[in-house]
């Protein structure tokens, strides 16, 4: 892993913790810093489409988790900090997590195993709660994320990578 990919992963992890521990305002600041540094490092405007796709997907998934009682955010809409985490995760897909692109089985396995741990931490350390028994919630999260990760790695990210890179105007 080169230093830029390592920096990409560290930025996401730091942003994730900032959003989780300090709420909406710090999540927005963390997102701004992560995106600013991301585009300084890579300067690929195609990443905007991945980030937007993750934001829309994240809103839908978080809303579905809320509606089904998997997550309890004590609000009517998914919180900004959760959506910011989705946007920061998107910055890793073509870089530190690029080894998952076009490998839906590996992506599904990672989603199955890793996503429940992240959601578990959001309940343990953050403002989220379980709306059902914990095992039901973790099982639902694992199943949804295994399918979602396979889709993202085999459809969304490869679709964006097929786009013609735009000239960033930077020499």
N, C-alpha and C positions, 0 to 999 in steps of 0.2 A: 504494500500500500504506500503510495507516495505521500509526501507531506501535505499536498492540497486535499487529498481524500481524507487524510487523518484530521486535518483542520475542519473539513466539512462535517465529519462525524462529531467532533468535539463541540463545534458550534451548535449542532442540533441538540446534543445532550445538555449543554449548558442552557440553551433556550428552553428546552423542555422543563428542566428543573425550575428555572425562573418563572415560567408560566404557571407551573403546578403549585409552587410554594407561595407565590406573591400575587396571584390573581390577574384580573383583566388588564389593569394599567401596566403592570410590569410585563405581561405577556405581549402587549402591543409594542412596548419598547424593545423587548427581546426580539420580536419578529422583525422590527425595523433594522436592528443591528445585524441579525442573521442574514436578512435579504441584502442589505447594503454590502456586507463582506462577501456574501455569495457572488453577487454580480461584479464585485471588484476582482475576485479570484477567477471567474469563468467568463463573464461577458457574453453569455449565450442567451439571447432573448427568447429562444424556444423554451427555456425553463419557465417563463411566465405562464405558458399554456399548461405545463405540468402543475405548477402551483395553483392556478385557477381551478384545474380539474380536481385537485385534492381538496381545495376549499369547498367546492360544491358537493363533492362526494362526502367529505367530512361532516358538513352540515346535515346531509341526508342520513348518514349513518348515526350520528349523535342524536338526531331527532328521533330516529327509529328506536334507538336504545332507550331514550327517555319515554317514548310512547308505550313501549313494551315492558317497562319497569326494570330494564337491565341496569341502567344508571339513573341516579336521582341527583340532579343538579340544583334542585330547589328553585327552579325557574321554569318559565313556559317555553323558552328557547335554549338551544345549546349555548353555553357561555363562551364569551370571546376567547378566554384562555384556551379552551379546548380546540376551537377553530384555528387559533394561532399555532397550536402544536401540529395540526394537520398541515398547515402551510410550511412550517419548518421541516416537517418530515419530507415534504415534497422536494426540498432542496437536496436531499440525500439520494434520491432515486437514480439519478443519472451519474452519480459520482461515488460516494462511499458504499452505496448499495447497488452499484451497477452490475455486480456479479449475479444479481437476481433477474436482470432483464432477459426476457425470452426463455426463462427457466421457471415455468409456472409451478412445477412440482416443488422445487426448492423454495420458491416464494410462498407457496401455500404452507409448507412446513414451518417456515419462519413466522408467518402470520399466526399459525396455530399455536406456536410455542411462546413467541415473544409478546404479542399483543395482550394476552391476559395478564402478563407481568406488569406491563405499563398501566393498564387499567386498575390492577390491584394497587399499585403505588398511588394512583390518583385518588383512591379511596383512603388508603392509609395515611398519606401525607398531604393530601389536598382537600378541596371543598366538596368533592363528589361523595356519593353514597350508593349503596346497593338498594335497588328497588324490590329485589326478590332475594331468596336465599343465595348466598355467595356462589355456591357450586353451580347453580343454574346460570347465573350471570357470567361466570368465567367460561362455562361451556358455550353459551351463546356467543360471547366475544370471540372465542377461539374458532368457532365454526364460521362466523361472519368474516373474520379477518383472514382465514385461510382462503376463502373464496375471493375476497376482495384483493388480497395480495397477488393471487394468481392472475386475476383480471388486470390489475395495474401493471404487473410485470410483462404480461403477454399482449396487452392491447394498448393501453393508454400511453405508456412510455415509448414503446416502439413506434407508435403512430406519430408522436411528437418528433422522434428522432428521424423519421422519414422526411420531415419538413425541411425545406431549403433554409440553411442558416442565413439570417439577415446580417448585413454588414453593420457592425456596431458603430462605425465611424471613428473608432479609436485606432490610431496608428502605433 
